[in-house]
């Protein structure tokens, strides 16, 4: 992996750097390329534009590591407002939401797991009423077991709730086997957190090999795989495997991030593939942006130029 990846991931948690970056006009342009805005209206507007291009959407109200109950409640309310607006605008059929449990209370000191579960239930209920679904985002490896436990509880009442698995973790092949059952929705991504070698593959080729092994398990299973990748080679491998396992169009989908390879997103959609765009929005964009830069470190040059010219 790039030598810049680890430092950038560490910067994702730096409040001081966030304050500096947010004041720089060049960096503001980079933010806009990955995040359509901070408001519900901006998220709904982006959803409408993407759906007009034949694309599906999953929306993430940015925020994580919440340690105050009022902040968790504000995040839940943001999702409820978003779902209500999507329903009013007739956009909910092609737009689901992605939720980080740490943003809705998982890290609260007293009863965080239970609070996060109840808050996720509220969002799942609102999503069902709007005619759409929820996917639980996965975070760093220390939360994997807790997130999957919450998923199991949610699926008792909301079996349509989706999961995310990260191919760079050693455990993920086994998790794929457990989740590749009928009715299960699983987003497979490579992973975007700084993880130790004891739990994760750190070599790019090893991550790719793990991704393909996990793809085979999910596409051979009875669930609904959501293939999250921008890698042209992985996309072609996934399409080949889908054909090998007699996957009909609509029995799986591709997912890509907002602002990354938009022409490829539209090309795949025109070719008959289901393509969903992950759209983040909200004020807490800094950690998300730094993880995207860690995946594409060449963009760091824009920040360096801005720092040099800043008065």
Secondary structure as GFF3:
##gff-version 3
##sequence-region A 1 311
A	DSSP	alpha_helix	3	11	.	.	.	ID=ss1
A	DSSP	alpha_helix	15	22	.	.	.	ID=ss2
A	DSSP	alpha_helix	25	34	.	.	.	ID=ss3
A	DSSP	alpha_helix	40	52	.	.	.	ID=ss4
A	DSSP	beta_strand	56	61	.	.	.	ID=ss5
A	DSSP	alpha_helix	69	88	.	.	.	ID=ss6
A	DSSP	three_ten_helix	92	94	.	.	.	ID=ss7
A	DSSP	beta_strand	95	99	.	.	.	ID=ss8
A	DSSP	three_ten_helix	101	104	.	.	.	ID=ss9
A	DSSP	alpha_helix	112	130	.	.	.	ID=ss10
A	DSSP	beta_strand	134	136	.	.	.	ID=ss11
A	DSSP	three_ten_helix	141	143	.	.	.	ID=ss12
A	DSSP	alpha_helix	144	157	.	.	.	ID=ss13
A	DSSP	beta_strand	162	166	.	.	.	ID=ss14
A	DSSP	alpha_helix	172	179	.	.	.	ID=ss15
A	DSSP	beta_strand	185	189	.	.	.	ID=ss16
A	DSSP	alpha_helix	204	220	.	.	.	ID=ss17
A	DSSP	beta_strand	224	228	.	.	.	ID=ss18
A	DSSP	alpha_helix	232	244	.	.	.	ID=ss19
A	DSSP	beta_strand	252	257	.	.	.	ID=ss20
A	DSSP	alpha_helix	262	270	.	.	.	ID=ss21
A	DSSP	beta_strand	275	281	.	.	.	ID=ss22
A	DSSP	alpha_helix	286	295	.	.	.	ID=ss23
A	DSSP	three_ten_helix	297	299	.	.	.	ID=ss24
A	DSSP	alpha_helix	300	309	.	.	.	ID=ss25
###
